[in-house]
Amino acid sequence: MRVTIQEVTTKKQRRQFVHFPNEMYKDNPYYVPTLEKSDLDALDQQKNHAFEFCEGKYWLALDERGRIVGRIAGIINRQYNEKTCTDYARFGFMDFVDDNDVVDALFDTVEAWAREKGMKKMNGPLGFLEFDTSGVLVMGFDELPTAYGKYNFPYYEPQLLRRGYAKDTDWVEYSVKMPDDIEAWFSRPAKLIAQRYHLHQATIGTKKQMVDYFPQCIPVLNETYRNLHGFSELTKEQVDDLIAQFVPNLNTDFVSIILNEKDEVVAFGIAMPSLSKALQKCRGKLYPFGWCHILHAIRHNDTLDLLLIGIKEEYQGKGLNAMIFDKVAPAITRYGIKYLETTRELEENNSVQNMWNRFETRLHKRARCYIKEL
C-alpha cells in the first residue's frame, strides 16, 4: 500500500486522529469507544497539565485515496526520564490496519522523531501519565474491556514484534466474583485494624466532602505508585484534571478515605460501576444522549471497576484493604454488584493480587508494553 504520513497540526486533523479508532472498530462487539472530547483534551497543551513536563507529536497515515489507515503519537515525559535516568520516548494513541507498509510508515516516523530528540529507546504504548490508557491487548480478545482499558485486534503484537520490539512489562486484569455475604468478609478484620492503628473512615456523604479530601490523597497516591512502571508524580494541576474527568461519574458509596487520629489521609480506594456498555451505546459522544446511558450505568449495574487504591508506605501490608472494602461492601450488596473488575495492574504487583486470594477469580485480560533500542 502506498502510504502518506501527515502530521497533525489543525483542529480538524486532531478530531480525525481521535475519531479514527472509533470508526475502525465500530462493528466490533468488544471495542469500547473512547470519549472523543476527553481524548481531544488530552492532546491539547492548553488543557492537559501533563504538558508542563511532557511534549508530544501526532501523525496520521493515509492511503493512496486519502483515507486514514493509522495513527500514532510520540511522547517524551521528561519528568519520568529524569527520575529514572533514562532517555525514553513513548509511542501511544496507536491504531492501524493490518498492513506492513502502514505500520512501517508510522513507526519510521515516530522513531525518527525520537532520535532527533536524542532519545535512546522507544517504549509503549504509553500515554502522557500512568493513568492514561497503556498497553497492547495480548489476551482477552473476546472479553469486554473496562472503560479505562483498550481493545485492539490480535495483529497488533505480531506487527510490533516484526518491528523489533520486545516485551517490557505486562498488565493483567481479573474478574472477581462477589460473594453474597460480602459484608461479612470484611466487617470483623476492618474493625480490628481500625482499633489497632487508630484509624477511621472519613465522612464523605457528598461529592463536595469527597473532593475536599483529594488534595490530601495526592501524596498518598504518589507514594503508592512512585516505583511503578511509567509513573511520574502528579502535581495538583494534574490531579485537578483527573478530578474534572472522573468526579462527575463517581458515587461516594464506592469511595473510601481512611484517616488517622489527626484526620490525615493514610489510604483511599475508588471504584465505579462499569461504564463499558454505556460507552458502546454512546459511540464516543456525550451529547445529545450519551449522558443518559452513563447515568443509567452508574445507577443500574452488576459490575464494579476498581480504579485506584492508595496506601501510605508506613501502613502498607497492615490490612487497610479490609477497611476500604468494608466501606464499599454495603453498596456492593445494595446495588446488586456481582463482579468486580480489577482494571489493569502490573503482573508483578502481588500485593494487590493477593487481595483476591479468598475469592473466585478469573485472569481474563492481559496487556503488554514494549521497548526497542533506537
N, C-alpha and C positions, 0 to 999 in steps of 0.2 A: 504493500500500500504506500502511495506517495503521501508523505505527512509534512504538514507545516506547523511549526511551533509559534504560538502567538503569546507574547507577554500580556498579562492582564494589567491594564492601566486605566481603564474607564469604568464608570459605574455599570454600564451595560455589560461589559465583559465580566465584571465581578459577579453580577447576577447570573450570568451564564455559567460561570465557574461553580457557583453554589448550587445551581439547579441541575447540573449535569447528572450526578448520581441518582437523584430522584427521578429523572427521566429514564436513565439507563435501566434502573431496577423496577420500574413502575408496575410490571406484571409479575414480579417475584413475590410469592406469598410470605417469605421470611424476611424480606427487607423492611426495615423501619425507617421511614424518611426522617431526615433531619429538619428541624425548623429553619427555614431559609433565612429568616430575619436574624436568628441567633448566629448563624454562620457568617452572615454579612457583617454583623457587629464584631465578630472575632477577627475578621480580616481588616477592619478599619482602624488605622492608627489613632484616630481621634476618639474611639470608643473602647478600645481594648488596652488596658493599662499594662499588659504584658510587653507592649512596645517600649516601655521605659527601659528595658534591658534586652529586648529581642529585635531582630529585623527579619523581614520576610519578603519573598517574591513569589509570584504565582504565574503559571503558564497553562495554556490550553493547547491541545493537539487537535488539528483539523485535518480531515481527509481531503482528497482532490476536489470534492464537491462543496467544501467549506463546512461540512458537518463536524460537530465536536465529537471526538472519539476518545478523549482522555484529558486528564488534568493532573497537576502536581504542584505542590508548594515547596519552596526551600526556606528553611527557618534556621536562624542562629540564635540560641539562647546564651548570651554572654555571661549571665549570672551563673548558670549551671556549669558552663565551661570553666569559669574562674574557680568555682567551688571544687570541681573535680580535677582541675589541672589538665584539661583536655582541649583539643581543637576539633570539636564535632560540629558538623552541620546536620540538620534534621531534614528528612523529607516527610511530608504529610499531605493531608487532603488529597490522597492518591486514589484515582479510579481510572480504569482504561478498559477498552475492548481487548479481546484476546488476539492480539496481533503483534508480532515481534517488532515490526517497524515502528508502531505506535509507542511501545514500551521503550525501545531504544532511543527514540527521539526525545521522549520525556526525560529519561534518566541521563542521557548525554547532556541535556540542557542543565538539569539541576546539579549534576556532578561538576560540570564546567564552572558553574556559578560558585559552588563551594570551594573549588580550587582557587578561583580568583580571589576569594575572601581569605585565603590562607589556611583553610581547614584541611585536616589530615584524614578524617574519617567521615563517612556518611552513616547516619543512624535513623531508623524509623520503621514503620510510620509513627511519628510522634507529632503532637501539636506544640503550641507555644508553652503550655503548662502541663503539669501532671494530670490535671483534671479535664484536659481536652481528650477527645477520642484518640486512642492509640492502638496500634497492632493490626496485623492481618489475621483474619479468622482462618484457622487451620483445622478446626474440629468443631462440629456442631452446625453443619450446613442445613440441617433440617430442623433447627431449633429457632425459636423467635428470640432475637436479641433483646436486651434491655434498651431503654431509651438512651442510655449512655454508653452502649457498646456500638458495634458497627458490623453490618453484614457485608460480605464480599463473595464473589464467585470463587470456586476452588482453584481456578487457574492463576490466581494472584501469586501464591507461593512459588509454583514452578517458574513463573516469569522472573521473580526476584532471584531465585537460585541460578537461573540462566545468566543473569546479570552479574553474578559473582558475590551476591550477598549471602551471609551465613547467619544462623541463629545467634541472637544476643541474649534475649530472655523471653520467657512466656508469661502470660497472664492466664489464669484459669477462672472458671465460673461454676458454681454449684447451685443446684436446685435443692432446697431443704424443705422437706415435708413437715409442716407444723402439727404437733400432736394436739389432740382435742383438749388435753388438760395443760396447755402451755403455761398458764399462770402458776400452776403448782410446781413446775420445773424450776422456777427462779425465785419464788417468794422467800423461802427459808434462807438459802445462801445469800440473797441480797440483803436481808435483814442482818445477818451475821457480819457481812463485810462492812455494812454501814456503821454498825456498832464498833467494830474492831478499829476502823480507821477514822471514825468520827466524821462521816460523810452524810450528805442528804441531797435529795432531788431539788433542783431549782423549781420555782413556781413559774410555769410558762403556759398559762391558760389562754393567752392571746398571742398573736403573731408579734405584736409590739414588744411584749415581755420577752419573747424568744429572741428577737433581733437585738434587743438591748444587751444580751449576753454574748453576742457574736464577737465583739472586739476582744473579749477575754478568751474566746475559743481560738483566735489566730495563733498565739504562741503554742497552745496545746497541739494544734494541727501541725504547725511547722516542726515541733519537737518529735511528733509521732512519725512523720513521713520524711524527715530530712535525709535519711540514708537510703531511701528507696530509689529505684532506677528512674532517672529522668526528672526527679523532683527538685524544684528550686523554691525557696521560701517565698511565701505570699506576703505582699505588702497590704496595707489597709485598703488601698485603692483597688487592688485586685480582688480582695475579699468583697468589697462593695460591688464589683462586677458580678461575683458569684451570687451575692445576696439578691441582686436585681434579677438574675436569671432563675434562681431556684425558689426563693421565698413565696412567690405567688402560688406555687404548686404544693407547698409544704402544709402538712396537717400537724398541729402541735401534739396531737395524740401519739404521733410516731417519732417524736423528738425527745431525747433525754439529755439533760445537762446536770452534771453532778458537781456539787460544791463541797469544799472543806469547811472547817469550823469558822474560817474567816470569810466565808461566802465567795471564795475564789474558785474559778472553774478548774477542775482537775481532770475531767473527762466529759465526753459527749458522744452521742450517737444519733444519726439522722437516717430515717428510712422514708420511703414514699410508695404509695400504691403504683403499680406498674402503669406506665403511660404508653407502652409499646403499641397496643392495639388501637388506642386513641390516635396516636401519631400516624398510623397507617390510614386511618379514616381522614385525618387532616390533610394528607398528601403534601406535607411540608408547609402548610399555610395556616396561620392562626385565624385569619379572617376570610369570609364572614362567619363561618360556623365552626372553625377549629376549636375555639374555646369551649364550645358545648360538649364536644367529645372528651376534652381533657377534664372538665369539671365532672362529667359523669364517671370517668375512670377513677378520679380521686375519691368519689363517694361510693362507688359500687365496683368492687374488685375482689378477686381471690388470690392475687399475687402481690407481694410486697418486695420492692427493690431496696436493698441495704446500700445506702450511698456512702456514708462515712462513719468511722469510729475513730475517735482520737483520745488518747490517754497519756497524761504526763508520765515521763520516764520513771519517776520515783514510785508511781502507782502501777506500772505495768507488771503483769504476772501476779497480781493480787486479787484477781477475780472481779474487777469492776464491770466486766462484761455482763455479769449476772444482774448488777444494779441497772444497767442500761436496758436490758431486756425485761426486767421486772416492771419497769415503767411502761414499756411498749406492749407487753403481753395482754393486758386487758383490752386494748384497742384491736389486737390481732383477733381475739375472740369476738369482740363486738361487731367488727366489720366482716367477719366470716373469712378471714385470710387463711388459705390452705397451704400456700407455698411462699417461701422466701427465696429471692434471687440474690446471690452474694455480690453480684456485679464483679468486674474484673479485679483480681488481686494477684500479685506476683506468686509464681508457683512455689517459691521457697518461703513464702510468708506463713510459716507453720502456726504462729501464734493466733492468727485469725482463723485458719482452717481447723485448728483444734477446738474451736468453739462449737463445732457441729458434730463432734465425735459421738455424742449420745443420740443424735437424730438420724433419721433415714435421709441420706443424701445421695445425690447423683452428680458426678462430674460430667457436664454435658456440653461445655464450650471451652475452647482454648484459642487464644490469640497470641501472635508472635511478633516480636520486634527483631529487626535485622541490623547488621552492621557490615561495613565494607571499607577497606583501605582505599584511599584516593590516590 
